[in-house]
């Protein structure tokens, strides 16, 4: 019996050393990286808010209002791509996904321009889901 507990203690000690070795070697985010990520998250939250307002306007049957919000959403996406989300980790993937979101917003904008609020809603919902996915990539 004593041999088993001694073996367990040795294994536990080795496990703690292995854990300490992996924790020390993990990269630490710089202050600039943290600030850059915070700016990117703020820009993406702005995009999400504008998209939500466009979706609500479509739900109320107001395509002109939704068109205006879609236009502002597209501008906010471009700002996030080219200014706010530069230099963050996974920048390539974030920009790639924002391209797809921008295409969905553009298609919704086109439908709203022609007064088809109900046809624009699925594109805005896809954009909403895409924005949530990008936010999860940036925050983790």
N, C-alpha and C positions, 0 to 999 in steps of 0.2 A: 504494500500500500504506500509506503513512504516513497518508493521509487517513482510511483506514478505522479505524486504531487510535485516531486522535484522535477520531473520531466515537464509537467505542466508549467511550472514556474520558469523553466528555461525557455519553453516555447513562448510563453507570455513575454518574457524579456526580449526575445528575438523579435517578436511582433511589434513591441514598443519601439525598438531600435529601427525596424523597417519603416514604421509609421513616421518616426522622427526624420529619417533620411528622406522620405518622399515629401514631407511637409517643408523641409528646408529648401529643397530644390525647385519648388513651385515658383513660377514667375510672379512677381508682384507688380500690379498696375501702377504706372507712374501717375503723378498728379495731373499731368496734361492729358493722359488717356482718360482718366476719370472725368475731367472737365469736358473733354470732347464728346464722350459718351452721354453726359448729361445734356449737352446742347443738342445732340442728335435726338435724344428721347423727347426733349421739349418740342423740337420741330415736328417729330412724328405724332406727338399728341395733338399739336395744332392741326395737322393733316386729318387726324381721326375726328376731331371736333367738327371741322368743316364738312367732312364727308357725312357725318351724322346729321348735320343740319340739312344737307342736300337730300338725304334719305327721308327725313321727316317732311320736308317740303313736298317731295314726290308722293308721300303717303297721304298728304292733305290735298293732292291734286293741283299743285302749284308749280308747273314746269318752269316758269320764268324765274321764280325764286331759286329753284333747284339748279337751274342753269348758271345763275350767278355764283352759287356756292360751289358748283363743279369747277367753274373757272378759277375761283380762289383756291380750291383744293389742288388743281393742276399746278398753279404757281407755287404753292407751298411744297409740293412734291419736288419740283425742280430745285427750289431752294435747299431742301433737305439733301438731294442728290449731289448738288454741285458746291454747296457751301457748308452746311451744318454737319453732315455725316462724313466729312472727309477725314481720313487718317485714323478711323476707328478700326478695331479688329473686325474681320470679315467684311471689309468695305466692299469688296467685289460682289459678294452675295447680296448685300443690302442694296447696292445700286441696281443689280440685276432684277431683284424682286420689285423694287420701286418702278422700274421700267414697265413691268406687267401691270402694276397698280395704276400707273399713269395711263396706260392704254385702256383699262377699264373705265377710268374716270372720263377719258376723252370720248369713249363710246356713249356713256351716260349723258355727257354734255351734248352730244349730237342728237340723241333722242329727245332731250329736254328742249333743245332749240326748235325742234319740229312739233313740240307740244305733246309728246308721248311720254308722260310721266311714268305710267305703269311699265312701259318697256325699259325705262332707264333703271328701275329699281334693282333688278338682278345684278346689273353691272356694279351698282353702288354697294350692294351687299358683298359681292366678290372683292371689291376694293377694301371694304371694312375688314373682311377676314384676312386679306393680305397685309394690311397695316398692322393688325394684331400679331401676325406671324413675324413681321419685321421687328416690331417692338420686343417680342420675346427673344429674337436673335441678338438684338443690341443689348438688352439688359442682362443676358446670361453669358 
